[in-house]
């Protein structure tokens, strides 16, 4: 009886420890809306709609819309809910009077992505890419980085877009953005193509995104709404109806 009691106590301690570790690793950001200012151009809107199903699998549904003068790009992203890797991306792009429909199919096991461009129901272009590891989405990458709990300076992470990148936590610094002043983790890539600032508070919000060849785009957070405000916004998948 004593042995059974000790076994039970050890099990409870292990279970509580496991749950605490899992909780401290990442905050659940289901149902979240973040508006970014695109320097001198327009706005971008990130929405996390929580869990849904895709082909019988549980995935996280995320939309990311970029709107600048004469250009609209809506990405509907289905992601692995644990690893935050893309499974499928549907893009609808409008540039002046031109419309494009693109579907990206990712395979983490095969380390590949197939990109198809459609005109109506017909595939007009198809691209195949492979890498040495699972291919990440440029949109999802900053939101994966937020799941890392209390990284230390020099922390590194390797990813593929599909080119290989090494991401390092370079510093912890105070930054000023339209939403306010924040203390943030500053991540940089090698090759030096992009930089990401993640808030050091519990929310771990991607505050500032700098990137592109020659650092030709800059996104800074204007506002954020999360679970606590019980978002009930309806998803508009097709911008052009």
Residue pairs with C-beta under 8 A, 6 or more apart in sequence:
24 149
25 147
25 149
26 146
26 147
26 149
27 146
27 147
27 202
27 203
27 204
28 227
29 48
29 143
29 146
29 203
29 226
29 227
30 48
30 49
30 50
30 51
30 60
30 227
31 48
31 49
31 50
31 226
31 227
31 230
31 231
32 46
32 47
32 48
32 224
32 225
32 226
32 227
32 231
33 45
33 46
33 47
33 48
33 224
33 225
33 226
33 231
33 233
34 45
34 46
34 205
34 206
34 221
34 223
34 224
35 43
35 44
35 45
35 46
35 221
35 222
35 223
35 224
36 43
36 44
36 45
36 46
36 209
36 219
36 220
36 221
36 222
37 43
37 178
37 219
37 220
37 221
37 222
38 44
38 66
38 68
38 217
38 218
38 219
39 217
39 218
39 219
39 220
41 68
41 69
42 66
42 67
42 68
42 69
42 71
43 67
43 222
44 64
44 65
44 66
44 67
44 219
45 63
45 64
45 65
45 67
46 62
46 63
46 64
46 139
46 143
47 62
47 63
47 64
47 233
47 235
48 60
48 61
48 62
48 143
49 60
49 61
49 62
49 63
49 235
50 60
50 61
51 58
51 59
51 60
51 61
51 81
52 58
52 59
52 60
52 61
52 78
53 59
54 78
54 87
54 88
57 87
58 81
59 78
59 79
59 80
59 81
59 87
60 78
60 79
60 80
60 81
60 84
61 76
61 77
61 78
61 79
62 76
62 77
62 78
62 79
62 139
62 140
62 143
63 74
63 75
63 76
63 77
63 235
64 74
64 75
64 77
64 139
65 72
65 73
65 74
65 75
65 239
66 72
66 73
67 73
70 95
70 96
71 93
71 94
71 95
71 96
72 92
72 93
72 94
72 95
72 239
73 91
73 92
73 93
73 94
74 91
74 92
74 93
74 237
74 239
75 89
75 90
75 91
75 139
76 89
76 90
76 91
76 237
77 86
77 88
77 89
77 137
77 139
77 140
78 86
78 87
78 88
78 89
79 85
79 86
79 87
79 137
79 140
80 86
80 87
80 108
83 108
83 134
83 144
84 140
84 143
84 144
84 147
85 106
85 108
85 134
85 135
85 136
85 137
85 140
85 144
86 104
86 106
86 113
86 135
86 136
86 137
86 140
87 106
88 103
88 104
88 105
88 106
89 102
89 103
89 104
89 106
89 137
90 101
90 102
90 103
90 104
90 237
91 100
91 101
91 102
91 103
91 104
92 99
92 100
92 101
92 237
92 238
92 239
92 240
93 99
93 100
93 101
93 102
94 100
94 239
94 240
99 240
100 117
101 117
101 118
101 119
102 115
102 116
102 117
102 118
103 115
103 116
103 118
104 113
104 114
104 115
104 116
105 113
105 114
105 115
105 116
106 112
106 113
106 134
106 135
106 137
107 113
108 134
108 135
110 130
111 130
111 131
111 132
111 133
111 134
111 135
111 160
112 128
112 129
112 130
112 131
112 135
113 128
113 129
113 135
113 162
114 126
114 127
114 128
114 129
115 126
115 127
115 128
115 129
116 123
116 125
116 126
116 127
117 123
117 124
117 125
117 126
118 124
129 135
129 162
130 162
131 160
131 162
131 163
131 164
132 160
132 164
133 158
133 159
133 160
133 164
134 160
135 160
135 161
135 162
136 144
136 159
136 160
136 161
137 161
138 161
138 194
138 211
141 159
141 161
141 196
142 196
142 198
142 206
142 209
143 206
145 157
145 167
145 185
145 187
145 196
145 198
145 206
146 198
146 204
146 205
146 206
147 204
148 155
148 157
151 169
151 185
152 169
153 169
153 170
153 171
153 172
154 168
154 169
155 168
155 169
156 166
156 167
156 168
156 169
157 166
157 167
158 164
158 165
158 166
158 167
159 165
159 167
165 189
165 190
165 191
165 193
166 189
166 190
167 187
167 188
167 189
167 190
167 196
168 187
168 188
168 189
168 190
169 185
169 186
169 187
170 186
170 187
170 188
171 186
172 183
172 184
172 185
172 186
172 200
173 183
173 184
173 186
173 197
174 181
174 182
174 183
174 184
175 181
175 182
175 184
175 197
175 207
175 208
177 207
177 208
177 220
177 221
178 220
178 221
178 222
179 207
179 220
179 221
179 222
179 223
179 224
182 197
182 199
182 200
182 201
182 207
183 199
183 200
183 201
184 197
184 198
184 199
184 200
184 207
184 208
185 197
185 198
185 199
185 200
186 195
186 196
186 197
187 195
187 196
187 197
187 198
188 194
188 195
189 195
193 211
193 212
193 213
194 209
194 210
194 211
194 212
195 208
195 209
195 210
195 211
195 215
196 206
196 208
196 209
196 210
197 206
197 207
197 208
197 209
198 204
198 205
198 206
198 207
199 205
199 207
203 224
203 226
205 221
205 224
206 221
207 220
207 221
208 218
208 219
208 220
208 221
209 217
209 218
209 219
210 217
210 218
210 219
211 217
225 231
